[in-house]
Amino acid sequence: MGVEEGWSSQQLLAAVKAQTGYGVLIDMDKISADLASGSFRCNGTNLLDLDAIIVKKIGREYSPRLLDRLEILRYLEREGVRVFSQPASLVLAINRLAGTLRLRQGEIPMPPTVITEDADFAIETAKEYGKAILKPLYSSKARGMKLVKGDDPELAEKVRAFQAAGNRMIYIQQKIQLNGRDLGLAFLGGKYLATYARVSGGETWNTTILHGGKYEPFEPEPEIIALAEKAQKLFNLDFTCVDVALTSNGPVIFEVSAFGGFRGLKAANDIDAAPLYAEYVLSKLS
């Protein structure tokens, strides 16, 4: 399950075809559910006829409507189609609020974070933090995030504009010093694969590839791997990457990715994750 133009989606589709002799790319934009006949079709394929669906993407952008799509996956799962990762696990990782609360309950170190619908409180929090990141509840690769400064005379206007732009629940996190780099630790079936670093490519505050960053190999200390392993275990995802930053006060975790990334592993570690994932799924089916 992915998107036609997605590099990772196509890599996974090719790996499935190579190992099984069959594969179809399911784009949720094209799924039609006929409840009278009991068919869930995408480009002529009845999804209920499949043994399994490997979810790489369920949309081109993160939004609350992805939760509706997860309901379709829940139905297919109840009808006997194996889904990797399970919808119950994906829902926690797709929503930044749900994921943050799960990490907090798991006693995972994170940057100081406030979640509120009270814009005045968010403004005061930003002043206290000095520098803060306003984050949409549904986004990836830093899309929609805003850097604000506590001493900015236009701070109040920027916070209220962020809320008015569809972010009723304001998620505000203290900006920490990344030193131009953060880490992605990849896990398959709960087992550690490798780590890649995202290195800033310019003057932007984030390190994402979307904003000019690049991938580099990185060997973390065992305690960093253990922390990321503990974090991803809270979500029970079949394939994921844990975003970690190393600070002067120790490591902190930003999030556990719903889908994980193949490109970083390939570019930094020369690890082709797609066939590994396909092998893992086949082992579970057999």
Secondary structure as GFF3:
##gff-version 3
##sequence-region A 1 286
A	DSSP	alpha_helix	7	20	.	.	.	ID=ss1
A	DSSP	three_ten_helix	28	30	.	.	.	ID=ss2
A	DSSP	beta_strand	31	34	.	.	.	ID=ss3
A	DSSP	beta_strand	39	42	.	.	.	ID=ss4
A	DSSP	beta_strand	45	46	.	.	.	ID=ss5
A	DSSP	three_ten_helix	47	49	.	.	.	ID=ss6
A	DSSP	beta_strand	52	54	.	.	.	ID=ss7
A	DSSP	alpha_helix	65	78	.	.	.	ID=ss8
A	DSSP	beta_strand	82	84	.	.	.	ID=ss9
A	DSSP	alpha_helix	87	94	.	.	.	ID=ss10
A	DSSP	alpha_helix	96	105	.	.	.	ID=ss11
A	DSSP	beta_strand	113	116	.	.	.	ID=ss12
A	DSSP	alpha_helix	119	129	.	.	.	ID=ss13
A	DSSP	beta_strand	131	135	.	.	.	ID=ss14
A	DSSP	beta_strand	146	149	.	.	.	ID=ss15
A	DSSP	alpha_helix	155	164	.	.	.	ID=ss16
A	DSSP	beta_strand	170	174	.	.	.	ID=ss17
A	DSSP	beta_strand	181	188	.	.	.	ID=ss18
A	DSSP	beta_strand	191	199	.	.	.	ID=ss19
A	DSSP	three_ten_helix	209	211	.	.	.	ID=ss20
A	DSSP	beta_strand	214	217	.	.	.	ID=ss21
A	DSSP	alpha_helix	222	233	.	.	.	ID=ss22
A	DSSP	beta_strand	239	247	.	.	.	ID=ss23
A	DSSP	beta_strand	250	256	.	.	.	ID=ss24
A	DSSP	alpha_helix	263	269	.	.	.	ID=ss25
A	DSSP	alpha_helix	273	285	.	.	.	ID=ss26
###
